[in-house]
Amino acid sequence: MPAAAFPMTVTRIAEQVNDGSLPAHAPAREALRLIGEREPDVRAWRHVMSAAVAGEAPIHVHGPLAGVPIGIKDILDVAGMPTGYGVEAFETGEARFDACVVGVLRAAGALPIGKTVTAEFASRTPGATRNPNAPGHTPGGSSSGSAAAVAAGMVPAAIGTQTGGSMIRPAAYCGVVGFKPSFGRVFRDGMKLTCESLDTIGWYTGNVSDARRLARVLLDEDDLPRDMDRAPLTVAIQSRNPEVDADSRTLAEIARARGLLEAHGVRCVDAYPAAACAALMQAHAVIMHYEFARSLAPVVDRYAARLSDALLETVEKGSGISGGRYREMRELQASMRAGWRALYGEADLVLAPSTPGAAPAGLESTGSSSFNRVWSLLGWPCLHLPTSAPGAGLPIGIQLIGDFHADIMLLAQGQRLHRLLTQQGE
C-alpha cells in the first residue's frame, strides 16, 4: 500500500476536541479503523487496544494533545498493555504503570492506542514491520513500527527511541518527520534502557508543526516567539561521513536545500571536521557495545535461547571492552558535547544527510546509521525532514542538527526550511 496521512493532524485534533466540535474519542475510533484496514500490509503493531477499551478511556479534553491517538514503541511501558521488547517469544504480563513519557502524554490529553514494533531490544535484528512505501524495502529500525504507523496514516504521531540512528533512519526511509531531542530532555523511567549514555526518546509526526506541539508538552518548554522563526541564520553543510558516502540523489537534495537557503538569505558554509567525526564514531561504538552488553547480560543469562545470534554477538563484543577504554570514550563524549563552537564555529545549525540513500531493498537489515551516530554520541537534537516529491520514488530527505539543548530553535527553523523545500504551508 502507498504511504498515507492520518485524516487529521495532531494540532487540528486537539483544537477541535478542545472547542467541543469533535468528540474526544472519535480520532481513536478512526485510528483503530485504519489500523484494522492497513495493518495486514504494514505490520507496525505489537499490541492494539480494543475499541471497547478505547471508547471508555479517560481523556483530558482541554489538554494540548486532547484526543490524539498515539503509538508507543514496545520498549516503553503502557499501563494495561504488555511490553515485548521486540522478542516474539517473550510472554509478558500487562504493565502496571505508564512510562513517564506516556504519563505526560496522557496528562496532555493524548490516548496511547497501542504498542509499535521494535527491533529486538531496540538493536539490530528487525521486527516484522514493512515499509509502507514499498513492502520489500526496510522501514529502518529500531523504531520501525512507530515510523511506519505514522507513514501509513494509522496514527498522527508515535513515540520512538534512538541509540544510534533508530529515530532518524526510520523517519527517512518511511518519509515522515522524525525528531530526536537533546539527550536527557525526556525522562526515560519505564523504558527498557540498553545504553545508559545514549538512549533518547523521540517522536514521529506528519509535519513539523505537529512535532513542535509534542515538543511543547514533552520538553516542558514554551515555543519560540513567531518573530524568531525568521532570524538570520548560518548553516554548516556537512555531506560527508567517515564510513560511507551518500548517494547522488541524497547529495542532490542537500544541494537543493542549500540553494533554497541561500536564496532566502541564509549563509551556508561547508563543514567536515573529519578527525573529530572519526573519533566520535569510534567513541559511539565503544560506549554502545560496553553499555549494551551490561544492560542485556541478565536477559542473556536467562533467555539466551530465545535471542538472536546478532544480539548475542553484540553482547559478547561489548563484554570484551575494558572499563578503562569505556571511561576514556565517556570522557571524550563529555568534552565534545559542549564543543559546538570548536566544530562548527558561528553556525546555528548543521544540515546533513539522514541516511546514505533511500530505504534499501530487503528486510534482513535496518540499514546504515552512519549519518546518525555522531549526533547520538554528542546528544545533540536532530530533525529529519522528508523532502522528496510524491511519485519521485522511495522517500528521501535531509537532517538538521542543533546545539545541545537548542531543541526548540531547531524545530522552529526546521519548519521554516521544510516549507521552502516542499512549497507547502503547515
C-alpha positions as CSV (number, residue, x, y, z in Angstrom):
1,M,0.0,0.0,0.0
2,P,1.2,3.6,-0.6
3,A,2.1,5.8,2.3
4,A,-0.8,8.0,3.5
5,A,-1.5,10.6,6.1
6,F,-3.9,10.3,9.1
7,P,-7.1,12.2,8.2
8,M,-6.4,14.9,10.8
9,T,-3.2,16.5,12.1
10,V,-2.3,16.4,15.8
11,T,-2.9,20.2,16.0
12,R,-6.4,20.0,14.4
13,I,-7.5,17.1,16.6
14,A,-6.5,18.9,19.8
15,E,-8.0,22.2,18.7
16,Q,-11.4,20.6,17.8
17,V,-11.6,18.4,20.9
18,N,-10.7,21.5,23.0
19,D,-13.5,23.6,21.5
20,G,-16.1,20.7,21.5
21,S,-16.5,20.4,17.8
22,L,-15.0,16.9,17.7
23,P,-15.9,14.1,20.2
24,A,-12.8,13.2,22.2
25,H,-12.9,9.5,21.3
26,A,-13.6,10.0,17.6
27,P,-9.9,10.2,16.5
28,A,-9.1,6.9,18.4
29,R,-12.0,5.2,16.7
30,E,-10.8,6.3,13.3
31,A,-7.2,5.2,14.2
32,L,-8.5,1.7,15.1
33,R,-10.4,1.5,11.9
34,L,-7.4,2.5,9.8
35,I,-5.2,0.0,11.8
36,G,-7.6,-2.8,11.0
37,E,-7.5,-1.8,7.3
38,R,-3.8,-1.3,6.8
39,E,-2.0,-3.3,9.4
40,P,-2.0,-6.6,7.5
41,D,0.3,-5.0,4.9
42,V,2.5,-2.9,7.2
43,R,2.7,-5.0,10.4
44,A,3.5,-1.9,12.5
45,W,1.8,-3.0,15.8
46,R,2.7,-5.5,18.5
47,H,-0.5,-4.7,20.6
48,V,-3.5,-2.5,19.9
49,M,-6.2,-1.7,22.4
50,S,-9.7,-2.8,21.7
51,A,-12.5,-0.5,20.5
52,A,-14.3,-1.1,23.8
53,V,-11.4,0.0,25.9
54,A,-10.6,3.0,23.7
55,G,-14.2,4.1,23.9
56,E,-14.1,4.2,27.7
57,A,-10.6,5.6,28.2
58,P,-10.4,8.9,30.1
59,I,-9.2,11.8,28.0
60,H,-8.3,15.3,29.3
61,V,-10.4,17.2,26.8
62,H,-8.7,20.6,27.5
63,G,-5.2,19.4,27.1
64,P,-2.8,20.5,24.3
65,L,-3.0,16.9,22.9
66,A,-6.6,16.3,23.6
67,G,-8.0,13.2,21.8
68,V,-4.7,12.5,19.8
69,P,-4.3,8.7,19.3
70,I,-0.6,7.8,19.6
71,G,1.6,4.8,19.1
72,I,4.2,3.8,21.7
73,K,7.4,1.8,20.9
74,D,7.4,-1.6,22.6
75,I,10.3,-0.9,24.9
76,L,8.2,1.6,26.8
77,D,5.6,0.6,29.3
78,V,1.9,1.4,28.8
79,A,-0.3,0.6,31.8
80,G,-2.6,-2.3,30.9
81,M,-0.6,-3.4,27.8
82,P,2.2,-6.0,27.5
83,T,5.8,-4.9,26.8
84,G,7.6,-7.4,24.5
85,Y,10.9,-5.6,23.7
86,G,10.7,-6.9,20.1
87,V,11.1,-10.6,21.1
88,E,8.3,-12.6,19.8
89,A,9.0,-15.5,22.2
90,F,8.5,-13.3,25.3
91,E,5.1,-13.5,27.0
92,T,4.9,-10.5,29.3
93,G,2.1,-9.5,31.6
94,E,0.4,-6.2,31.4
95,A,2.5,-3.2,32.7
96,R,1.2,-1.9,35.9
97,F,2.3,1.7,35.3
98,D,2.9,4.0,32.4
99,A,6.4,5.0,31.4
100,C,7.0,8.6,32.4
101,V,6.7,9.9,28.8
102,V,3.4,8.0,28.4
103,G,2.1,9.6,31.6
104,V,3.0,13.0,30.3
105,L,1.2,12.4,27.1
106,R,-1.9,11.2,28.9
107,A,-1.9,14.3,31.1
108,A,-1.9,16.4,28.0
109,G,-4.9,14.6,26.6
110,A,-3.4,12.0,24.3
111,L,-4.5,8.4,24.1
112,P,-1.8,5.8,23.8
113,I,-3.6,3.4,21.5
114,G,-1.1,0.6,21.2
115,K,2.5,-0.7,21.2
116,T,4.5,-0.4,18.0
117,V,7.0,-3.0,16.7
118,T,10.7,-2.6,17.6
119,A,13.8,-4.4,16.6
120,E,14.9,-6.9,19.2
121,F,15.7,-4.9,22.3
122,A,16.0,-1.8,20.0
123,S,19.1,-3.3,18.5
124,R,19.9,-4.9,15.1
125,T,17.5,-7.7,14.4
126,P,14.5,-6.4,12.5
127,G,10.9,-6.8,13.6
128,A,8.0,-7.7,11.2
129,T,7.3,-4.2,10.0
130,R,7.2,-3.4,6.3
131,N,8.0,-0.1,4.6
132,P,4.5,1.4,3.7
133,N,6.0,2.9,0.5
134,A,7.5,-0.4,-0.7
135,P,6.9,-3.6,1.3
136,G,10.0,-5.3,0.0
137,H,12.2,-2.5,1.4
138,T,13.3,-2.0,5.1
139,P,11.4,0.6,7.1
140,G,14.5,1.2,9.1
141,G,15.0,0.5,12.8
142,S,14.8,0.1,15.6
143,S,11.7,2.3,15.8
144,S,10.3,0.7,12.7
145,G,6.7,0.3,13.8
146,S,6.3,3.8,15.1
147,A,7.6,5.4,11.9
148,A,5.6,3.1,9.6
149,A,2.4,3.6,11.6
150,V,2.6,7.3,11.0
151,A,3.7,6.9,7.4
152,A,0.8,4.6,6.7
153,G,-1.7,7.1,8.2
154,M,-2.7,4.8,11.1
155,V,-2.0,7.4,13.7
156,P,-0.9,11.1,13.5
157,A,2.0,10.6,15.9
158,A,4.1,7.9,17.6
159,I,6.9,7.6,20.1
160,G,10.3,6.0,19.3
161,T,13.8,5.9,20.6
162,Q,17.3,6.4,19.3
163,T,20.7,4.9,20.4
164,G,22.5,5.2,17.1
165,G,20.1,6.0,14.3
166,S,16.8,4.5,15.4
167,M,14.7,7.6,15.2
168,I,16.1,9.4,12.2
169,R,16.7,6.5,9.9
170,P,13.1,5.1,10.0
171,A,11.8,8.6,9.5
172,A,14.0,8.9,6.4
173,Y,13.1,5.5,5.0
174,C,9.3,5.8,5.7
175,G,9.0,9.5,4.7
176,V,7.8,11.2,7.9
177,V,9.1,13.9,10.2
178,G,11.3,12.4,13.0
179,F,12.6,14.4,15.9
180,K,15.3,13.2,18.4
181,P,15.6,15.7,21.3
182,S,18.8,16.5,23.1
183,F,19.9,13.7,25.4
184,G,18.2,13.7,28.7
185,R,15.4,16.1,27.8
186,V,12.7,13.4,28.0
187,F,12.6,11.3,31.2
188,R,13.2,7.6,30.5
189,D,11.5,6.0,33.5
190,G,9.5,3.0,32.4
191,M,11.8,2.4,29.3
192,K,14.0,-0.7,28.8
193,L,17.4,1.0,28.7
194,T,20.1,-0.7,26.7
195,C,22.6,2.2,26.6
196,E,22.5,4.5,29.6
197,S,24.6,7.2,28.0
198,L,22.9,7.2,24.5
199,D,19.2,6.1,24.7
200,T,16.9,9.1,23.8
201,I,13.1,9.2,23.4
202,G,11.8,11.0,20.3
203,W,8.7,11.2,18.2
204,Y,7.3,10.9,14.6
205,T,4.6,13.1,13.1
206,G,3.3,14.0,9.6
207,N,4.6,17.6,9.7
208,V,6.9,19.8,11.8
209,S,4.1,21.9,13.3
210,D,2.8,18.7,15.0
211,A,6.3,17.8,16.1
212,R,6.6,21.3,17.7
213,R,3.3,20.7,19.5
214,L,4.5,17.5,21.0
215,A,7.8,19.2,22.0
216,R,5.9,21.9,24.0
217,V,4.4,19.0,26.0
218,L,7.3,16.6,26.3
219,L,10.2,19.1,26.7
220,D,8.1,21.2,29.0
221,E,9.3,24.4,27.3
222,D,7.5,27.3,25.7
223,D,7.8,27.6,21.9
224,L,9.8,30.4,20.3
225,P,8.1,33.7,19.6
226,R,6.9,33.9,16.0
227,D,9.3,36.7,15.0
228,M,12.3,34.4,15.9
229,D,11.3,31.9,13.2
230,R,12.9,34.2,10.6
231,A,16.1,35.2,12.4
232,P,19.2,35.4,10.2
233,L,21.0,32.0,10.1
234,T,24.3,30.4,9.4
235,V,24.1,26.8,8.4
236,A,27.0,24.4,8.2
237,I,26.6,21.9,5.3
238,Q,28.2,18.5,6.2
239,S,27.5,15.9,3.5
240,R,30.4,13.6,4.2
241,N,30.9,10.8,6.7
242,P,33.9,8.7,7.8
243,E,32.2,5.4,6.9
244,V,30.0,5.7,3.9
245,D,29.3,8.1,1.0
246,A,25.8,9.5,0.4
247,D,24.4,8.6,-3.0
248,S,23.8,11.0,-5.8
249,R,20.1,11.5,-5.1
250,T,20.8,12.4,-1.5
251,L,23.6,14.8,-2.4
252,A,21.4,16.5,-4.9
253,E,18.8,17.0,-2.2
254,I,21.4,18.5,0.1
255,A,22.5,20.8,-2.8
256,R,18.8,21.8,-3.4
257,A,18.3,22.6,0.3
258,R,21.5,24.7,0.3
259,G,20.3,26.7,-2.8
260,L,16.9,27.4,-1.3
261,L,18.5,28.5,2.0
262,E,20.9,30.8,0.3
263,A,18.2,32.3,-1.9
264,H,16.3,33.2,1.3
265,G,19.2,35.0,2.9
266,V,20.8,32.1,4.9
267,R,24.6,32.0,4.9
268,C,25.8,28.4,4.2
269,V,29.3,27.2,4.9
270,D,31.0,23.9,4.1
271,A,32.0,21.8,7.1
272,Y,33.5,18.5,7.7
273,P,35.6,18.1,10.9
274,A,36.9,14.7,9.7
275,A,39.2,13.8,12.5
276,A,36.6,14.7,15.2
277,C,33.9,12.8,13.4
278,A,36.0,9.7,13.1
279,A,36.9,9.8,16.8
280,L,33.2,10.3,17.8
281,M,32.1,7.4,15.7
282,Q,34.7,5.2,17.5
283,A,33.6,6.5,20.9
284,H,30.0,5.7,20.0
285,A,30.9,2.1,19.1
286,V,32.8,1.6,22.3
287,I,30.2,3.1,24.6
288,M,27.2,1.5,22.8
289,H,28.7,-2.0,23.0
290,Y,30.0,-1.7,26.5
291,E,26.7,-0.5,27.9
292,F,24.5,-2.8,25.8
293,A,26.5,-5.8,27.0
294,R,26.0,-5.0,30.6
295,S,22.3,-3.9,30.3
296,L,21.4,-7.1,28.4
297,A,23.6,-9.5,30.4
298,P,20.8,-10.5,32.8
299,V,18.5,-11.2,29.8
300,V,21.1,-13.3,28.1
301,D,21.8,-15.3,31.3
302,R,18.2,-16.3,31.5
303,Y,16.8,-16.3,27.9
304,A,19.8,-16.8,25.6
305,A,17.9,-19.5,23.6
306,R,15.2,-17.0,22.7
307,L,17.5,-14.3,21.4
308,S,19.1,-13.8,18.0
309,D,22.7,-14.6,17.2
310,A,23.2,-10.9,16.3
311,L,22.2,-9.8,19.8
312,L,24.3,-12.4,21.4
313,E,27.3,-11.4,19.3
314,T,26.8,-7.7,20.3
315,V,26.8,-8.6,24.0
316,E,29.9,-10.8,23.5
317,K,31.7,-7.9,21.8
318,G,30.8,-5.4,24.4
319,S,31.8,-7.8,27.2
320,G,35.3,-7.7,25.9
321,I,35.7,-3.9,26.2
322,S,37.7,-2.8,29.3
323,G,36.4,-0.4,31.8
324,G,39.4,1.8,31.1
325,R,38.6,2.1,27.4
326,Y,35.0,2.8,28.2
327,R,35.8,5.6,30.6
328,E,38.2,7.1,28.1
329,M,35.4,7.3,25.5
330,R,33.0,8.7,28.0
331,E,35.4,11.5,28.8
332,L,35.7,12.2,25.0
333,Q,31.9,12.3,24.8
334,A,31.6,14.7,27.7
335,S,34.3,17.0,26.4
336,M,32.8,17.2,22.9
337,R,29.2,17.6,23.9
338,A,29.7,21.3,24.6
339,G,32.1,21.6,21.6
340,W,29.7,23.1,19.0
341,R,31.8,26.2,18.6
342,A,35.0,24.2,18.1
343,L,33.4,22.0,15.4
344,Y,31.1,24.4,13.6
345,G,32.1,28.0,14.6
346,E,29.4,30.5,14.4
347,A,26.9,28.2,12.6
348,D,23.5,28.0,14.1
349,L,22.6,24.5,12.6
350,V,24.2,21.7,10.7
351,L,22.5,20.3,7.6
352,A,23.4,16.7,6.7
353,P,22.1,13.6,5.1
354,S,19.8,11.5,7.3
355,T,20.9,8.3,5.6
356,P,23.2,7.4,2.7
357,G,20.2,7.0,0.4
358,A,16.6,5.7,0.2
359,A,15.5,2.6,2.0
360,P,17.5,-0.5,0.8
361,A,15.7,-3.5,-0.7
362,G,15.3,-6.4,1.7
363,L,14.1,-6.9,5.2
364,E,17.1,-8.6,6.8
365,S,18.8,-5.3,7.8
366,T,17.5,-2.0,9.2
367,G,20.0,0.0,7.1
368,S,23.1,2.2,7.9
369,S,23.2,4.5,10.9
370,S,26.5,6.1,9.8
371,F,24.9,9.5,9.3
372,N,23.3,9.4,12.8
373,R,25.8,8.1,15.3
374,V,28.0,11.2,15.8
375,W,24.9,13.2,16.8
376,S,23.7,10.4,19.1
377,L,27.0,10.3,20.8
378,L,27.0,14.0,21.3
379,G,23.4,14.0,22.4
380,W,22.5,16.9,20.1
381,P,18.9,17.3,18.8
382,C,18.2,16.1,15.3
383,L,15.2,16.6,12.9
384,H,14.5,14.6,9.8
385,L,12.6,16.5,7.1
386,P,11.1,14.4,4.3
387,T,11.5,16.5,1.1
388,S,11.1,14.3,-1.9
389,A,8.0,14.9,-4.1
390,P,5.2,12.4,-4.2
391,G,5.8,9.9,-7.0
392,A,9.5,10.6,-7.1
393,G,10.4,7.1,-5.8
394,L,11.2,6.0,-2.3
395,P,11.3,8.9,0.2
396,I,14.5,10.8,1.0
397,G,15.1,14.0,2.9
398,I,17.6,15.9,4.9
399,Q,18.6,16.1,8.6
400,L,19.1,19.3,10.6
401,I,21.2,19.2,13.8
402,G,21.2,21.8,16.6
403,D,23.5,22.5,19.5
404,F,22.8,20.7,22.8
405,H,19.5,21.9,24.3
406,A,18.7,24.1,21.2
407,D,15.7,21.9,20.6
408,I,13.0,24.5,20.2
409,M,15.1,26.7,17.9
410,L,15.9,23.6,15.8
411,L,12.2,22.8,15.3
412,A,11.3,26.3,14.5
413,Q,14.0,26.7,11.9
414,G,13.2,23.2,10.6
415,Q,9.6,24.2,10.0
416,R,10.8,27.2,8.0
417,L,13.1,25.1,5.9
418,H,10.5,22.4,5.3
419,R,8.1,25.0,3.9
420,L,10.8,26.1,1.4
421,L,11.7,22.6,0.4
422,T,8.2,21.3,0.0
423,Q,6.5,24.6,-1.0
424,Q,3.8,23.8,1.4
425,G,2.4,25.5,4.5
426,E,2.0,23.8,7.8
